[in-house]
Amino acid sequence: MKIMYINNDGGGFADYVHVNDNTTVEKFFTQQMPGREPGDYLIRVNR
């Protein structure tokens, strides 16, 4: 599936990325933000 990924960390950016079906938010976060703690970020799903 194609999703809009918005990263406001540092310089920030927004782009569409392809994600495999059945990918959890946790797995996506660890792939996109390695070494970071999810509790330090606002994670929105469906607004």
C-alpha positions as CSV (number, residue, x, y, z in Angstrom):
1,M,0.0,0.0,0.0
2,K,1.1,3.6,-0.5
3,I,1.0,6.0,2.5
4,M,1.9,9.6,3.1
5,Y,4.8,9.6,5.5
6,I,5.5,13.0,7.2
7,N,8.7,13.3,9.2
8,N,9.1,16.5,11.2
9,D,12.4,15.3,12.8
10,G,15.3,17.6,12.0
11,G,14.7,19.3,8.6
12,G,11.5,17.4,8.1
13,F,10.0,16.1,4.9
14,A,6.9,14.4,3.5
15,D,6.7,11.8,0.9
16,Y,4.6,8.8,-0.2
17,V,6.2,5.5,0.7
18,H,5.2,1.9,-0.2
19,V,4.5,-0.3,2.8
20,N,3.8,-4.1,2.7
21,D,0.4,-5.2,3.6
22,N,0.0,-6.2,7.3
23,T,2.9,-4.0,8.4
24,T,2.2,-2.7,11.9
25,V,2.8,0.9,13.0
26,E,5.5,-0.4,15.3
27,K,7.4,-2.2,12.5
28,F,7.0,0.8,10.2
29,F,8.3,3.2,12.9
30,T,11.4,1.0,13.7
31,Q,12.2,0.8,10.0
32,Q,11.8,4.6,9.4
33,M,13.3,5.8,12.7
34,P,15.9,3.3,13.8
35,G,17.2,3.8,17.4
36,R,14.4,6.2,18.3
37,E,11.7,5.8,21.0
38,P,8.1,5.8,19.8
39,G,7.0,7.5,23.0
40,D,9.0,10.6,22.0
41,Y,6.9,11.1,18.9
42,L,3.3,11.8,17.9
43,I,2.1,8.9,15.6
44,R,-1.1,9.5,13.8
45,V,-3.1,6.9,11.9
46,N,-6.0,8.0,9.8
47,R,-5.6,11.6,11.0
